[in-house]
Amino acid sequence: MAESKELEDFVRSACISIQKGVTEGLNVVFPIEFEVAVVVRKENDGTFKLMVVNDSENYSEQEVSRIKFEIGKQQASGGRIRFFRE
């Protein structure tokens, strides 16, 4: 199976990287828009997790969903993320 990362971990890692870039004096233009391919994974305890995947590897078109969201400066430092549909 292709390498994947839980959506929550992906977003957290992205926000931490953005925060580091801002504190190191890099110019970050907000909002930052993400579009990711995800699959739903059922856990042993019956819960579900959204996993970020490379949609070109080992998944059928029916298994992969794409979600799009943006992170503003406030969200990158711990605020709410706004999701939207096209």
MONOR-V375253 format. One record per run of one state. SS is the DSSP state (~ for helix, > for strand, _ for the rest). FROM is the first residue (numbers start at 1). TO is the last residue. If there is no record, write none. Layout:
ss=SS from=FROM to=TO
ss=SS from=FROM to=TO
This chain:
ss=_ from=1 to=3
ss=> from=4 to=6
ss=~ from=7 to=23
ss=_ from=24 to=31
ss=> from=32 to=42
ss=_ from=43 to=47
ss=> from=48 to=53
ss=_ from=54 to=64
ss=> from=65 to=71
ss=_ from=72 to=72
ss=~ from=73 to=76
ss=_ from=77 to=81
ss=> from=82 to=83
ss=_ from=84 to=86
